Amino acid sequence: MRPRESRSFPHKSQNNVRRLFSLKRDYYAGALMMLLGLITAHEGSNYPMGTLYQMGPGYFPIALGILLIFLGALIALTAIGSTVEEQEFSMPKPEWRGWACIIAGPVLFIVLGRSTGMLPATFACVFVAALGDRETTLKGALVLSTVVTIFGVLLFHYLLQLPMPVLTWSGQW
Amino acid sequence: MVETALTDLMYGFSVAFEPHNIMWCFLGVLVGNMVGVLPGMGPVATISILLPLTFGMKPVAAILMLAGVYYGSQYGGAICSILLNLPCHPPHAVTCLDGYPLTKMGKGGTALGVTVISSFVGASWGITEMIFLAPLLVSVALKFGPAEVCSLMLLGLLAGSTLARGSPLKGITMTVLGLTIGIVGADIETGTPRLTFGLMELYDGVEIVALALGVFGIAEFMRSINQDIKLDMRYANVRMRDMWPSREDLKKSIAPMFRGTLIGSLCALIPGTGPTIASFVSYATEKKISRNPEKFGTGVIGGVACPEASTHSSVQGDFIPTMSLGIPGDTTMALLLGALIIQGIVPGPQLISQHPDIFWGLIASFWIGNILLVVLNVPMIGLWVKLLAVPYKYLYPSALFFVCIGVYGANNDMFQVGLTIFIGIFGYILLLLDFHPAPILLGFVLGPRFEENFRRAMLISRGDIFVFVKHPISAVFVGLSALLILLQVYLWLRRLKWPMRLPQAAATPSQAE
C-alpha cells in the first residue's frame, strides 16, 4: 500500500495545487476590480457628494466605485461554479527581457527627451526596445535605431515641427 | 428625401474633392492598408498614433484621414489572412478558413481578387445605408432630452461590452473601469479635481491617446514579444494577373457576396456587433444554407466572398450610430469620436446640421477611399505581399517610438508618456487576467458625457431616478438594456447546466482591435 500511496500522492496533490491555481485567475481578476473600486469610492468620498437632485462631484466616483466592487465580487463568485478548463490560467512563459526592454525604451525616451532632446531620446528608445527580441543582433538594433532616428527627426521636427529640441542640454534629468 | 440626400451627397463630394482633403484621404487609406498588411499592427494603435498629428489640421481632413486608416486596414487585413493564414485582424479571422486553402491550391490570387470585389460591394452598400439611414436616425434623435440620451448611452455601453468577445461580465467591468478613468480630472461643474491622487498633471484628465496606446500599444507589444509567429511565405507569390477571377468563380461568389453584405449591414445597426461578429455570422449562415456545407474550409470561394463583404458593409455601417447619435459601437469609433471632441466638435444628432461638411464630406470620402483602395490593392499587390515579410522584431521598436512621440505630441507633456507606460503595464495585467480591454475606451469616451447628461436629467426631474422609465422612448432603451442583461444571465445559467465548450473561434495571435 505504502509505495503506491507515495507514488500517487504527489501526483494527486500536484493536480490539486494546479486546480486551485487554475481557478485563481478569476479570483485575482475579481479582487483587482474590487480593489480599484475601493480606491475609487474612497477617493470619491473626499468630495462633496450632494443629492440625487443636485449631484456633487463625489456622486459619480462613489457610484462607479461601488459598481466596480460589485462587479469584481461577481467575477470572483461566478468563478467558483466554472470548470477548471474554462479557468485555465494562461500565464505565458515570463519574458522578462522583452518586458523590461519594452518598458525601458519609453522610460529612456522620457528621461533623455527632457534632458538631451529628441535625437538621443529616439535612438535610445528604439535601440533598447529592439534588444528585447531574442533574435535581434547588436548590429541589427543599431541599424534599426539609426534609421528610425533619422526618419523620426525629419518627420517630427522638420516636417511636423513638434516643439521638442533635436539636441540640447537642459541640465536636468 | 432621396433628392435632399443626393444634393447633400453632391455637396459632400465637393468637400472631399478639395485637393488637401483628397490628399489626406489617400494618405489615410494608404497607411491603413499598410498597417492592415503588417502582422502585429492594428488600426486602433495606428489611429491613436496619428491622432495627435491631426490636432493642427482642419476637422474635416483629420476625420477623413483617420476614418481612411480604419477601412483601409480592412483591405490589408484580408491579404494577411488569405496568404499567410494569420488572423491578425479579428474581422478577417474567418477568412483564413477558406482563403488559406485556396492559397495552397495556388488560387490565392483569385481569392484576393474576389476579396477586393466583395469588399467594394459590401462597402458601397454600407455607405448607401449610411446616406439614407443616418439623417433618419438624426431626425428622431434630435427630440431626445437628457434622460433619453442617458439611457441610449447605457444601451450602447451595455451592448458594446456584452456582445463583443470574451466574458460579458468582464466586458461590463471594463466599461465601468473606462467610465471611471473618464472622470479623472476637473469636474465639469464645480472644477473639483477628481481621482487625481494629488497629481497636478492629471487635472486635465487622462489623454485619450495615452489610454489607447497604453492598452493597445505597450500592453499588446508586451504580449506579442518573442512569441515567434511562424511566417509561411511559400504560397505568398501573387501577381496582379493572378487576381482576375474566372467567370465561374465570379458566378459562385456573387450570391454569398450579397448575402454577406446584407448580414453586415444589419450587424452594423446593432450597437456592439461590429465587423468581427458580422463576418462570423455571415460565414456560419453561408455554411448552413449551402448545399454541400462539408466543403467549407477546404477552399470554397464563397467562404471568402461572404465574410469579406459583410466585414466591409459593417465597417462602413459602423459609422452610422457614431456620426448620427454620437454613440460609438466599438473601439475604433470611440477613437474617432475622441478625435472629433478634441477638434472641439460636440458629437451627437446635431452634428449633421452643424457640421455638414464633416458628415457629408466623410461619406463622399468613403467612396473615393474605397475606389483608391481597389486601385491600390490590384496593381500594387506585389508590394503588399513584400510588406508581409517585415519581421516583428523591427516593427515593435519603431512602433514604440511612434507611441512615445505621439503621446508626447498630444500635449507636449512627458507626464502623459509616463502615464502611458503605467497604463501599458496595467493593461498587460488585465490581458493576463483574461479581460478584453476594448470596452475601456468606449466607457472612457462616453463617460464625461454620460455623467453630464445624467446630472442634467436628475436636475430636470428633481432627483427622480424613475424619470428614465417614465419617458416612453427612454423606457424602451432601458427595457432593451434590461433584456440584454437578462439574456446574458440566461446564457450563463444554461452554460452552468450543460457545461459544454463552445467551438473556439479561430485563434488570434494578436487582437489588435
Boltz contact constraints between the chains, C-beta under 6 A:
constraints:
  - contact:
      token1: [A, 28]
      token2: [B, 433]
      max_distance: 6.0
  - contact:
      token1: [A, 29]
      token2: [B, 433]
      max_distance: 6.0
  - contact:
      token1: [A, 33]
      token2: [B, 173]
      max_distance: 6.0
  - contact:
      token1: [A, 40]
      token2: [B, 180]
      max_distance: 6.0
  - contact:
      token1: [A, 43]
      token2: [B, 195]
      max_distance: 6.0
  - contact:
      token1: [A, 47]
      token2: [B, 192]
      max_distance: 6.0
  - contact:
      token1: [A, 52]
      token2: [B, 458]
      max_distance: 6.0
  - contact:
      token1: [A, 52]
      token2: [B, 463]
      max_distance: 6.0
  - contact:
      token1: [A, 53]
      token2: [B, 462]
      max_distance: 6.0
  - contact:
      token1: [A, 53]
      token2: [B, 463]
      max_distance: 6.0
  - contact:
      token1: [A, 55]
      token2: [B, 455]
      max_distance: 6.0
  - contact:
      token1: [A, 57]
      token2: [B, 187]
      max_distance: 6.0
  - contact:
      token1: [A, 57]
      token2: [B, 190]
      max_distance: 6.0
  - contact:
      token1: [A, 57]
      token2: [B, 192]
      max_distance: 6.0
  - contact:
      token1: [A, 57]
      token2: [B, 194]
      max_distance: 6.0
  - contact:
      token1: [A, 60]
      token2: [B, 183]
      max_distance: 6.0
  - contact:
      token1: [A, 60]
      token2: [B, 451]
      max_distance: 6.0
  - contact:
      token1: [A, 61]
      token2: [B, 194]
      max_distance: 6.0
  - contact:
      token1: [A, 64]
      token2: [B, 179]
      max_distance: 6.0
  - contact:
      token1: [A, 64]
      token2: [B, 180]
      max_distance: 6.0
  - contact:
      token1: [A, 67]
      token2: [B, 176]
      max_distance: 6.0
  - contact:
      token1: [A, 68]
      token2: [B, 176]
      max_distance: 6.0
  - contact:
      token1: [A, 71]
      token2: [B, 173]
      max_distance: 6.0
  - contact:
      token1: [A, 75]
      token2: [B, 169]
      max_distance: 6.0
  - contact:
      token1: [A, 81]
      token2: [B, 496]
      max_distance: 6.0
  - contact:
      token1: [A, 83]
      token2: [B, 499]
      max_distance: 6.0
  - contact:
      token1: [A, 95]
      token2: [B, 225]
      max_distance: 6.0
  - contact:
      token1: [A, 95]
      token2: [B, 226]
      max_distance: 6.0
  - contact:
      token1: [A, 98]
      token2: [B, 225]
      max_distance: 6.0
  - contact:
      token1: [A, 98]
      token2: [B, 226]
      max_distance: 6.0
  - contact:
      token1: [A, 99]
      token2: [B, 222]
      max_distance: 6.0
  - contact:
      token1: [A, 102]
      token2: [B, 221]
      max_distance: 6.0
  - contact:
      token1: [A, 102]
      token2: [B, 222]
      max_distance: 6.0
  - contact:
      token1: [A, 105]
      token2: [B, 400]
      max_distance: 6.0
  - contact:
      token1: [A, 106]
      token2: [B, 404]
      max_distance: 6.0
  - contact:
      token1: [A, 106]
      token2: [B, 421]
      max_distance: 6.0
  - contact:
      token1: [A, 109]
      token2: [B, 404]
      max_distance: 6.0
  - contact:
      token1: [A, 110]
      token2: [B, 414]
      max_distance: 6.0
  - contact:
      token1: [A, 110]
      token2: [B, 417]
      max_distance: 6.0
  - contact:
      token1: [A, 110]
      token2: [B, 418]
      max_distance: 6.0
  - contact:
      token1: [A, 114]
      token2: [B, 414]
      max_distance: 6.0
  - contact:
      token1: [A, 122]
      token2: [B, 401]
      max_distance: 6.0
  - contact:
      token1: [A, 125]
      token2: [B, 401]
      max_distance: 6.0
  - contact:
      token1: [A, 125]
      token2: [B, 404]
      max_distance: 6.0
  - contact:
      token1: [A, 126]
      token2: [B, 397]
      max_distance: 6.0
  - contact:
      token1: [A, 126]
      token2: [B, 401]
      max_distance: 6.0
  - contact:
      token1: [A, 129]
      token2: [B, 397]
      max_distance: 6.0
  - contact:
      token1: [A, 129]
      token2: [B, 400]
      max_distance: 6.0
  - contact:
      token1: [A, 130]
      token2: [B, 397]
      max_distance: 6.0
  - contact:
      token1: [A, 132]
      token2: [B, 225]
      max_distance: 6.0
  - contact:
      token1: [A, 133]
      token2: [B, 393]
      max_distance: 6.0
  - contact:
      token1: [A, 134]
      token2: [B, 226]
      max_distance: 6.0
  - contact:
      token1: [A, 135]
      token2: [B, 393]
      max_distance: 6.0
  - contact:
      token1: [A, 136]
      token2: [B, 393]
      max_distance: 6.0
  - contact:
      token1: [A, 144]
      token2: [B, 394]
      max_distance: 6.0
  - contact:
      token1: [A, 148]
      token2: [B, 398]
      max_distance: 6.0
  - contact:
      token1: [A, 148]
      token2: [B, 401]
      max_distance: 6.0
  - contact:
      token1: [A, 156]
      token2: [B, 405]
      max_distance: 6.0
  - contact:
      token1: [A, 162]
      token2: [B, 409]
      max_distance: 6.0
  - contact:
      token1: [A, 163]
      token2: [B, 412]
      max_distance: 6.0
